[in-house]
Amino acid sequence: MSDVHTTPARRSLAGFTGAGYDKGRGKLTQALWMLISGLVVTRWWCPLALRVALLRAFGATIGENVLIRHRVRIHWPWKLTVGADSWIGEDVWILNLEPVTIGSDVCVSQAALLCTGSHDRRSPTFEFDNAPIVVGDGAWIAVRATVLRGVTVGADAVVGANALITKDVAPGATVLAPTADTRT
């Protein structure tokens, strides 16, 4: 059986409607978040306590003793939950068009991407095909790893550096990125 699927000959992106996607807040709140995020939250000089307070003020649920480093981009804070004692490293991008739930004692390392958004490749207008992400307690998402829509990373699982995760990861499992054989 092949993983090759047919797609429309040509998409009409002009026909895109975004039907069914709920941003969760009005345009004013969205604009205010984008302003505050870009000017304050992502900056190196923003104290951790202020960063967490601003995320909470915009609706994020963040546990105690959470470390969120600078240059972390969070698309919609009202669709983010982070458990106690978790770390989110520099340059992490949480593109949470849908909810992202990060458990307690989780480490999301530098430049990792958690992306809940996608598009339906079969849709003639390329409509959204989004789904939430859940990262279980004690998991580690290593540097530059990517976790895509609809995935659950189980408790105590490890997603290795540069890994691309498109399917659920079992609790306690380790998933490593394929490596290139550089021997000649």
N, C-alpha and C positions, 0 to 999 in steps of 0.2 A: 504494500500500500504506500502511496506516495504522499508527501507533505505538500505537494504542489497544488495550489487552488487557483481557479480562474478568477480574474477580476474584470470589472468593466473595461472596455477598450479605452475609455477616456473618462476621467472624473470631471464633474462640473462643480468646481469649488465655489463658483458664484451662487450655486443653489444651496449651499450649506446653511442650515437653520439653527443647529445646536439644540434641537428639540429634546426635551426631557432633562436637560442639564440645569440644575438649581445651584446657583452660586452661594446661596445661603444667607446673603445679606444684600441690602440695597446698594445702589451705585455710589451714594455718598460715603458709606462705610467702606466700600471697596477702595474708593479713591483715597480716603483718609489713611487706610492701612498701607496702601502702596507708597504714599508720601512718608509716613512715619517709619515704615520698614526701610526704605531707601536712604532716608536722612539720618536715622538714629539706630534702629535695631541691628542692622548689619555692620555697623562701624566698629572698629577696633577699640575706640575710646568709650564706647557705651558700657557702663558697668553691668555685670551679670544680673544683679538684682533689678535694675531698670529694664533690661532686656526681657526678663521673665515677667515683670509687672506689666509691661506693654503687651506682651503676648496674651497674658491673662485678661487684660482690659479689653482685648479684641476677641475674647471668647475661647482661647486655648485652655485646655485643662492640663495643668502641669503639676506633677507631684513635688514633694520636698527634695531638696538637695540635687536638683537637676542642673547639669552644666551644659549650657548652650553657648558655644564659642561664637566669635565674630564671623562675619561673612556667611552665616547660615541664612539661606533663603527659604521662607515658608510662604507658600502661595496664599492660603486662606487659614489664618490661625483658628478660626471658629470650627475648623474641620480637623483639628489636631489634638490628640491626647498623648501625654508622655507620663509614664509612671515614675515613681520615686527613684532617686539615685542613678538616673540614666545620664549618659554623656552623648552630646551631639557635637561632632568635630567641625573644624573650620571648613568652609566651602561646601558643606552638605547642602543639597537642594531637595526640599520636600515639596514636590509639585503635587499638592493634594487637592485636586478638583473634587475628589471624594474623600471620605474620612481616612486618616492615617492614625492608627493606634500603636503606640510604642510602649511596651511593658516596662516593668521595673528592672533595674540593673542591666540595662541594654547599653551597648556601645555602638553608635553609628559613627564610623571613622571618617576622616577627612575626604572630602569630595565625593562621598557616596551620593547616589540619586535614588530617591523613593518616588516613583511616578505612577499616580493613579489614573492618568489620562491616556487615552488612545483614540483611534478612529477605526471605524468598521471599514475594512478594505473592500468589502463587497458592496458598500453603499455608493450609489452613483453620485451622491453629494458629500461623501466622506464624513458622515455624521459621527458623533462621539460614541465610543465604546469604553466607558470608564468603569472602574470598580475599586473598592477600598483595598487597603493594605493593612495587615496586622503583623506586628513583630512581637513575639512572645518574650516573657520574662527571661533575663539572662542571656539573650542572644547577642551575637556580635556580627555586625555588618561592617566588613573591613574596608580599607581605603579603596576608593573608586569603584566599589561594587554598585550594581544597578539592580533594583528590585522593581518589577513592573506590576501593573494593575492586576487586582484580584488575587494576589499572592499572600499566603500566610507563612511566615517564617516561624517555626515552632520554638518553644522554650529551649534555651541552652544550645540552640543551633549556631553554627558558624558559617557565614557566607564569606568566602575568601576574597582577597584583593582582586579587583577587576572582574569578578564573576558577574554573569548576567543571569538573573533569576526570573524565569517566566512561569514556573510551577511551584506549588507548595513545597516547603522544606520541612521534613519531619523533625520533631523534637529531638535534640541531641545530635542531629546529623551535621556533617561538614560538607560543604559544596565548594570546590576549588575551581578557579578559572582554568580552561585548557591552556596548556603552555606550548609554545613553539619549540620544536626540536631544532636547536641551532647547530647541531653536529653536521659536518659535511662528509 
